[in-house]
Amino acid sequence: MSIEINKLEELFRQHGYSDYKWIDPKNIVVSQWVRMKCQFGCDEYGQTATCPPNVPSIPECEVFFRDYFLASVFHFSMQVEKPEDRHDWTKELNLKLLELEREVFISGYRKAFLLFLDSCGLCADCTGVKETCKQPFLARPSPEGMGVDVFATVRPLGFPIEVLADYTKTMNRYAFLMID
């Protein structure tokens, strides 16, 4: 099946998404240092079923991205007062993006796969273990969990992204929809 960009873009519009760009998955930057930041800089490491170490190794992630011919990067921005305030916002967006992933899938793109714009967060009390995940058909990793250097990947697309010194600044988050 050939990829019909116009049909996909119509689906995106129907779901209310207009801030996205297409990317060749070969241009998605996967780096070991991203995993190290997860392991040694994130309090969710090992706490969710879709975060490291419950995700494929970096070499496996690289192979995953090379199995695709097209991806869409969705941009979302928000300003929050406290870091933890982002979780309700991103959970709602992730659930809506899952609806889009499903529609893309049933439209004939059998390999459609979403990478959430933040850690999963679907369940208030995650088991922390992939094998006992309460929502295995909905849970998805984030790009960072899959080793994606989001900064190096989205900047060439012209998307805004900066390290935030505090939460008075607008946060830019990105979800990836892998399509084939």
C-alpha positions in Angstrom: 0.0 0.0 0.0 1.4 3.4 -0.9 1.2 6.2 1.6 -1.5 8.7 0.7 -0.4 11.9 2.4 -3.6 13.8 1.5 -5.8 11.2 3.2 -3.6 11.2 6.3 -3.6 15.0 6.5 -7.4 14.9 6.2 -7.6 12.5 9.2 -5.2 14.8 11.1 -7.5 17.8 10.4 -10.6 15.8 11.4 -8.9 15.2 14.8 -8.0 18.9 15.1 -4.3 18.7 14.5 -2.7 21.3 12.3 0.7 21.8 13.9 2.7 18.8 12.5 5.4 18.1 10.0 6.4 15.0 8.1 9.8 13.4 8.7 11.7 10.6 7.1 12.3 8.2 10.1 15.9 8.0 9.0 16.2 11.6 10.3 15.0 10.7 13.7 18.1 11.0 15.9 18.5 8.1 18.4 21.3 8.4 21.0 22.5 6.5 24.0 22.9 9.7 26.0 19.1 10.2 25.9 18.7 6.8 27.7 21.3 7.8 30.3 19.4 11.0 31.0 16.3 8.8 31.6 18.3 6.5 33.9 20.1 9.2 35.8 17.9 12.2 35.6 14.3 11.2 35.6 12.3 10.1 38.6 10.1 8.0 36.4 12.9 5.6 35.4 11.7 2.1 36.2 8.5 3.4 37.6 6.3 3.1 34.5 5.7 0.1 32.2 6.6 2.2 29.1 9.7 3.9 30.4 13.3 2.5 30.5 14.2 -0.1 31.4 10.9 -1.5 30.2 11.5 -0.5 26.6 13.8 -1.9 23.9 17.5 -1.3 24.0 19.0 1.7 22.0 20.1 -0.6 19.1 16.6 -2.1 19.0 15.1 1.4 19.0 17.3 2.3 16.0 16.1 -0.7 14.1 12.5 0.1 15.0 12.7 3.6 13.4 14.4 2.2 10.3 11.4 -0.2 9.7 9.3 2.9 8.8 9.1 5.0 5.7 7.3 8.0 7.1 6.4 9.7 10.4 4.6 12.7 11.5 5.8 14.9 14.4 3.0 16.7 16.3 3.9 19.9 18.2 2.0 21.0 21.3 2.8 23.9 23.6 1.7 24.8 27.1 2.7 26.9 30.0 2.4 25.3 33.5 3.0 26.6 37.0 4.7 23.4 38.3 6.3 20.5 36.4 3.8 18.0 37.6 0.9 20.1 36.1 1.9 18.9 32.7 0.7 15.3 33.4 -3.1 15.9 33.2 -2.6 18.0 30.0 -0.4 15.4 28.3 -2.6 12.4 29.4 -5.6 14.0 27.7 -3.6 14.7 24.5 -2.1 11.2 24.5 -5.6 9.7 24.7 -6.7 11.8 21.8 -3.6 10.9 19.8 -4.4 7.2 20.4 -7.7 7.8 18.6 -5.8 9.2 15.7 -3.4 6.3 15.7 -6.3 3.9 15.6 -7.9 5.6 12.7 -4.7 5.6 10.8 -4.3 1.9 11.5 -7.9 1.0 10.3 -7.3 3.2 7.2 -4.8 0.5 6.1 -1.5 1.6 7.7 -1.0 -1.6 9.8 2.3 -0.5 11.3 0.8 2.8 12.7 2.5 3.4 16.1 2.3 6.4 18.4 5.0 7.7 20.7 3.4 9.8 23.4 4.4 13.4 24.0 5.3 12.6 27.6 5.5 9.5 29.8 2.5 7.3 29.6 0.5 8.4 32.6 -2.7 6.6 31.6 -3.1 4.9 35.0 -2.9 6.8 38.3 -1.2 3.8 39.8 1.1 2.2 37.2 2.4 -1.2 38.0 5.8 -0.2 36.7 6.2 -3.5 35.0 5.4 -4.1 31.3 4.0 -7.6 31.9 1.4 -6.4 34.4 0.5 -3.1 32.6 -3.3 -2.4 33.1 -3.7 -0.9 29.6 -1.3 -2.8 27.3 -3.2 -1.9 24.2 -3.1 1.8 24.9 0.2 2.3 26.7 3.0 3.8 24.6 6.5 5.0 25.2 7.6 8.6 24.8 10.2 9.5 22.1 12.8 10.0 24.9 12.0 6.5 26.3 12.8 5.2 22.8 16.2 7.0 22.8 15.0 9.9 20.6 17.0 13.1 20.8 13.9 15.3 20.4 16.0 18.5 20.3 18.2 17.3 17.4 15.2 15.7 15.6 12.7 18.6 15.7 15.0 21.6 15.3 15.8 20.9 11.6 12.0 20.8 11.0 11.8 24.4 12.3 9.9 23.5 15.5 10.7 25.5 18.7 12.4 23.7 21.5 14.7 25.0 24.3 15.8 23.9 27.7 13.6 25.6 30.2 15.3 27.2 33.2 11.9 27.5 34.9 8.2 26.9 34.3 7.3 30.5 33.6 8.2 29.7 30.0 6.1 27.9 27.4 6.9 24.2 27.1 7.1 22.6 23.7 6.3 18.9 23.6 6.3 16.5 20.6 4.5 13.2 19.8 5.6 11.0 16.9 3.2 9.0 14.8 5.1 6.3 12.9 3.3 5.3 9.6 3.9 2.6 7.0 
